[in-house]
Amino acid sequence: MHYRGMRTSLPPIGSKWIERDNRKARTIEVIRYDTDKRRVRIHCIETETLSWAKPERFNGKSGGYMPVAAAKAKAAPRGARRTR
């Protein structure tokens, strides 16, 4: 739940995220913030489109975005070596 005046942390500019919705396979990059309207400007890497997202969506949960690094770690099979 989100209350008025409650602060939501913003994702770092330049960070890459994956859409958690299984119906869409897209990777986005955070471009900039609009603090007046509380929106995050995002760039879809696959379709080369710009759009806006609510900061609350950058939470790693269903219906939101997950950091690319976390998604890769989650997809790695158990016992597999991670490369740096």
N, C-alpha and C positions, 0 to 999 in steps of 0.2 A: 504494500500500500504506500502511496506517496502523498505526503501532506504539504500544503503550501508552506514555503519557507524552508523545507527540508532540502538539504544539499545533496546532489548526486555527483559523484566524481566523474569527470570527463575523461574519455580515452585520450591517450597521448596523440598529438598530431604526427602523422606519418605511420602510425601503427596499422597493421593489417588484421582483418577480422573475417571470419567465415559465417555465413548465414546458417542458423541452426534449423531452419525450416527445411525439411527433407524434400519438399516440392520444388525448391529452387536451389541450384548449385551456384552460388556466387561468392566471390571474395571481394571485400571492399577495403578501401584505404581511407583513413580519416584525413581530411584536407584542412578544415578550419572550424571555428566555433562561431555561433551567433548567440551571444549571451543574452541579448535583449529578448529574443524569441525562444530561448532555451532549445536550440537545435544544433546538430552537428552536421557539417557538410561532408558528404561521403562521395567517393568515386568508385564505381563498380569496375573492376579490372577487366572482367570478361566482356562486358558490353560497352565499355568506354562512356558510361553515362554518369552525370552528376545528379545527386538528389540530397534530401535532408532526412535525418533520423533523430528520434528523441534520445537523449542521453541514457534514459532508463533501459534502452534495448541492449546496451553494452554490458551485459551481466552474465553471459555464458549460459543462460537458461533457454528453454524452449520459447520460440517466438522472438528471440533476440540474436545477438552476435557473440561468437566465441573467438578469443584470440587465436591466430593461426598457429602459434607455438603450442598452445594447449590442445588444439585439434590434432596436430601431428603426433603429440605424445599419447593422446588417447587412442589414435588409430594404430600405433605400433603394437605388434603382437608381444605377448608376455615373454620375457627372457630375451627379446631382441636387443641388440646393441644400438644405442643411439649415437649418431655421428654428430660432430660439432661443426 
